[in-house]
Structure formats: C-alpha cells, structure tokens
Amino acid sequence: MCMEMNLQTLFQDFNPSKFVVHTCLLVFTVLIALKLDNYINWSFWAVFTPIWIWKFLVILGATIGTYVWWQYPHFRLEGEAYIHYKAMLISLAIHLILLMFELLVCDQLTTGRHLWILVFIPLIFISIVSIAICIWSVKHDRSYELELFCAVNILQFIFMALKLDNFIHWSWEVVFVPLWILMCLSLVGEWVLYSIIFAGILLRTPEVNLQQRRTSFNTALAYTFTVIPILVFQVLLTNKLDDGLSFSHIVVVSPLFVSYATLILMSFSSKGGNRWWFGIRKDFCQFLLSVFPLLQEYANIAYNNNVSRGSTGVPNDPEEPYRDEDPHKKVKDKKSQKNQKKNEIMKPVVPVTCIDMPD
C-alpha cells in the first residue's frame, strides 16, 4: 500500500480561472434544468447568478490587475508582464461582450421582446474576433480555449438564432449539424482516439518512465470523460426538442455533470493561467503560500505510507524504520557535509603537547 500526499504538488499546477469557470457553469446548468422542470420558481435573473458571479470575478480581477499595473510601473519589467497584461485585457473584452449576450438572453427569456438573431449578435461578433485572437495567442504562446470554442461555432450560433426566430423550419437534428461535426472530429480525431492510442503506445514502451505513462493515461481518461458525455447530452437534447422525449431536463443535462466534474479535476493539473489577474504576478500556489504562511509548513510535508511490513506487523528492518526521501533535504545534507569539510580544512594546526604527570 502506497499513499503519498503533498499539498504543494496538489496546488502548484492549479489553474484557478478554469476552476471558477467550470464550477459556475456546473451550478448554472443545474439551476436552469431545475427551472425548466418547474422544481424552482426563481426568475431567470436569479438562475443566472453563477454566470453573474463568474463575470464579476473577471471584472474585479482585471480592475485590480490594472490598478497594480499603473500604480507600480517597475512591475512592468518582470519577464513577460506586458504580454500577460495584454492577454488579460483581451480576455476582459471577450467577457464583457459575452456578458452583453447573457444579459440579452436573460431579458429575452423574461420578456420575449427581442428577436433571437439580435440577441446572438454579440456572440457572433465574438466568434469573428476570436479568430484573430487565436492567431495572436498562438504567436505569443497563450491559452485560447474560450476563443477557439467561439470561433469554431460561429455557424452553429447563426443556425440556432434563425431556428429560434422560426426563419428556418429545420429539425433540431439538422440545426446541430455544425456541432455534430465538431464532436465527431473531437471523438475520432485529436482528443479521444488520438490520446487513447498514444497512451496505449506509451504503456507498451519500456523506455518510457512511469510518470509519463501515468500522465498520458490520465489525459486519455480525462478527454474520454469530457467528450463522450457531451455527445450523449447532445443526443438526448435533440430527441427532447424534436420528439418530445419523456425525460426531464435534469436527466437530459446529467451527462454534462460528468464533463464538468472532469474539467474541474483537470483544473488542478492545467498549469498556465494569467499572472496579472488580481495583480498577484506569480503562480497561484506561490501567492497562496505568501498570503497564508501557515500553509508553508504543511506544503513542505510529504506523507509516505510505503513501509513494507512482515507478518508480525512491524517493519522488516527495525534499525531503519523510515527514510525521508525528500530531495531538498538530501541537498541540504550534502551542503552541510561540504561546509563541515571546509571548516575542518580551515582549522589551525596546533602542535601536540604532552603534559607529564608529576612523580
């Protein structure tokens, strides 16, 4: 039995932005399904509360980051600070336009006084702008998941708006054709099938170390539990809209819960993230340890229960019950040994004197 836990390892690759976004989307999906099933009688403005929280955190983080940027000019010289700050402003602009779309959707669901094609105009505009943003992000090695999602779904947004306004009388199965194509490419192409094959090759390659095998296997598993539930949800939703499937909305959206849970877990190993949100200018783990110094004591402790025991329940080697395998401690021990050797060399040589005892 082997159990190892290290708080610093858990949070050093944590991406707080993805965690907040996927958590808010999970709660919003639950609330909108309960609202459509009449389990709750909240207004749509209250149902959209997780979305408002998400956008509020984005605006607050960008505001504080901008204040730090202009208040402390010497911080601009830190590494790629300008690229991080510019990426934060681009993301803020995308979220503000997305907020406009969400406000129009909420008002349309409440009053029904707009055409859906007008409601979708901000989203279509984001999709067009996102193409240029994706090119800029690739050039500067920045993440662009939200922008890529909007860019590849521009045709889907147009079809949905025309269908909701009854300008086209296609079935929802035909309306979702762009999304069907995207999901098939994700399933057969780069994400699921490719990651599974790549993980299988690494598992059968003896030259690859255990850590690489574990990483590739976890990636394939994560992609599988992200894409396949979305595809199942799309099938259930299409049957619900076209054929009046008897399932409730909470059952239809239930596959998305698996995808959201997987994405939330993946946020603990996503790395990346913009360091200028809230002006922290460092990785989230380092910022968390600097704000809460007490966590430094626990973050430097690794628990290892990999002790082999005999039939009597005691360690096989009583002379050596436990070895600390912390590499930092080994380095410190080597440094202390070198310092001891230097101190011994620097000691003055004193001649040996003999004091005879009196008779």
N, C-alpha and C positions, 0 to 999 in steps of 0.2 A: 504494500500500500504506500503510495507516494502522494503527499499533499504539500503544495508549496504556494504561499501567498505573499505577495509583495505589493504594498499599496502604491509605491512609486511606479512599478511596472504597469499597474492597472490604469493609472491616470496619465502616464507620460505620452501615450498615443491618443488620448481622449480628444474628440472634436466636439466642443460644446455647442457649436452652431447647428450641426446635424442633429444632435440630441434634442435640442429645443424644437427644431422644425418638425421632426418626425413624431415627437411626443404631442405637440399641438395638433398635428394632423390626425393622430390616433384618437385623441379626445373629441375633436370636431366630427370625425366620422361616426363615432358612437352617438353623439348628440343629434346629428342630422338624421340618422337612421331612427332613433327613438322619436324624434319629432314627426317624421313621415309616417310612423306606425301609430301615432297619437298616444304614445305612452307618456309623453310630457307635453304640456300646453304652453311652453315658453314661446316667446316671439322669436323670429329669425335673428333679430339683433342680439338676443341673449344666446342663441345657439351658436352664433359666430364668435363667441367670447374667446375661445382658444386662438382663433385667427387674429383677433384684435391684440391679444397678448403677444403673439409672435411679432406682429408689426410694431407694437410699442417697444419691444426689446430691441428691434432693429434700429428704430429711430433714436432711442435713448443711447444705444451703443455708438452709433455714428456721431451723435451730438457730443458725447463725452470725448470720443476719439478726435473730433475736430477741434475741440477746446484745448486738448493736450497738444495737438499739432501746432496750433498758433500761439499757445501760451509758452511753450518750451521749444524754441527754434533749434536748440542743439540736438534734440531728439531726432530731427530730420536726417542727421548724418549717420544714423545707425543702420548699417547694412543696406537692405533693400526697403528702407522705410517709405520712400516715395512710391514704389510700386504697390506696397501693401496699402498705403493710404488711398491711392488712386483706385485700387480694386475695391476698397470699402465704399468709396463714393459711387462707383458704378453699381455695386450691389444695392446701395441705398436707393439709387434712382430706379432700379428694376422693382424693388419692393414698394416704392411709392406708387408707381404705375399699377402694380399688382393690387395694392390697397384700393386704388380707384375702381378697379374692376370688381373687387369684392364688395365695396360699398354699393355699386350699381346693382350687383346681383342680389344683395340683401334687400335693397329698396324695391327691386322688381318682384321678388318673391312676396314682399309685403303688400305692395300697392298694385303691381301689374300695369303701370302706366307707361312703360317704355317698350320699344322693340328690342328683342334679344340681340339683333345684329348691332344695335347701338351699344348695348351692354358689353358685347365682346370686342368692341373696337380697341380698348386699352390692351387686351390680351393679344389681339392680332398685331398691334403696334410693338409689343414686347417681343413677339416672335420674330418680327423683321429685324429689330435692333439686335436681338440676341445672336444673329448670325455674325455680325461684326464683333460683338463682344467675345464670342467663342474664338474667333481668329486672334483677337488681342490676348486672350487668356492662354492660348497655345503658345504664342510667341513669348510670353512672359512666365510660362510655367505656373499658371494659376488654375484652380479648380473652376469648373463651369457646368456643374450638373443641372442647376435650375435653368440656366440659359440654354443648354443643349436640349432639355426637355421641351421648352417653349419653341425652340427653332424647328424641331422635327415634327411638331404637332400643329403647325400653322393651318394646314389643310383640314385637320380634324376640328379645330375651333370654328372655322368657317362653316363646315358642314353642320355642326351642332347648332350654331346660331340660325342657319337657314331652316333647319328642321323644327326648331322650337317656334319659329315665326310662321310655320306652315308654308314657306315659299317652295319647299320641295316636299314631296309625299313619299319619299323612300321609307323603307323599313329601317329600324334602328340597326339591324344587322348590316345593312348596306352603308348606313351613315358611319358606322365604326370601322369601315374598311381601312382607313389610314392607320388606325390603332391596331387592327388585326395584323397588318403588315409589319408594324414596328415590333409587336410582341413575338411574331414568328421569327423575325431577324434576331431578336434578343434570345429566343429559346434555342434556335438552331445555330445561330452564328456565334458572336463573340462571347456572350455571357455564360450561358448554362453549359451547352455542349462542349465548347472550347475549354472552359475551366475544368469540366469533368475529365475530358481526355487528357489535359495537361496534368491534372492531379494523379490520374492513373499511371501516366508515364513516369512521374517522379516517384510514385510509390514502388515501382518495379525497377528503379535505377539505384544500385547500391552505392554509387559515388555521391549521391545527394544526402546531405545530413538530415537528421531528424527534424530540426526546426523548419527547414524549407519544405519538407514533406507535410508537416502539420499545417503550415501556412497555406499551401496550395489546396489541401483538403478542406480547410475551413472556408477558404474563398469559394470553392466549388459548392460547398454546402450552403453558404450564405446566398449566392446567386440563385441556387435552385429554390430556396425557400422565399426568395423575393419575387422572382418572375412567375413561377407556376401559380402561386395563389392569386396574383393579379390577373392572370389569364382565366382562372376559374371564376373570379369575380366578374370579369367581362362577359363570360358566357351566361352566368346567372342574371346579370343585369339586362342583357339583350333579351333573354327569354321573358324576364319580368316586364319589360317595356313593350315587347311585340305580342307575346302570347298570354300575358296576364298570369304569370307563374304564381302559384298559391303561396309561395314562401313570403315571409315578412321581410321588410327591408333590413332588419338587423341580421337576418340569416344570409341575405344576399351579400352584405358587406363583410360578413365574418371572415372570408379568406383574406381580406385586407389586414385584419388584425395580425395574422401570421407574418405578412410582409412588413408591417410597421414594427412588430417586435424584433424581427431580424435586423431591420435597419437601425433600430435603437441599439441593439447589441453591437452592430458593426461600427457605431459611432465611437466605441471605446478603443477601436484599433484603426481609425481612419486617418489619424495624424492630420497634418495640414492645418487649415484654418488661418484666418487673418489676425495678425497680432495687434492690429490697431483698433479692433472693436473694444469699446470702453477704455481705450488708451492704455491697455496693460503692457503692450510692447514686448511680450515674452510668451512662451508656451503656457498653456493653461495650468499644467502641473506645477511649473515653477512659480506662477502667480499665486496659485492656491497655497503652496507651501510658504510663500513670503507673507501672505495675509494671515495664515494660521500657523505660526511657528511650532505649535504643539504637534502638528501632523508630521513635522520633520523627524521626530523621534520614532513614530510608527512607520513612516515611509522608508526608513533605513533598516527595518527589521524584516527578515525573511524567515518564515516558519517552514521547517522541513521535517516531515514525519517519515522519512525514508530510512528507518532504522531496522535492520534485519534482526529478528528475534528467534530464538530457539524454541524448543518445546516447552521449556520452563517459563517462557515469557520474559526473559532477561536478555540483554544484548550478548551476542556471541563473544565479543571482546570486551571484558569489563575494564581493562586497562585504558581503553579508548572509547568511551561511551558516545561521544559526539564530536564531529569536526565541523567547524564553521567554514563553509565553502564560499564565503563572501570574497570576491576578487579584490574589493577595495581594502579589506583587512589584510589580505596577503601582500598587497603593495605596501601598506603601512608597515607591516612586519619587516619586509625587505629593506625599506628605507631606514627603520630603526636599527637593523643589523649593520647597515653600512655606516650609520652615524656612530655606533659603538666601536666599529673597527677604526674609524677616523680618530675618535677620541683616544683609543689605545695607542695609535701611532704618534699622536701629538703629546703624549705624556712625557715629562722629562725623565731622563735616565739618571738614577741616583745610585752611587756605588754602594755595594753591600758592606755594611759594617758589622762587626762581631763584638758583642759585649760579653766579656768573660765574667763568670761568677767569681766573687772573692773566695779565698780559701777559708 
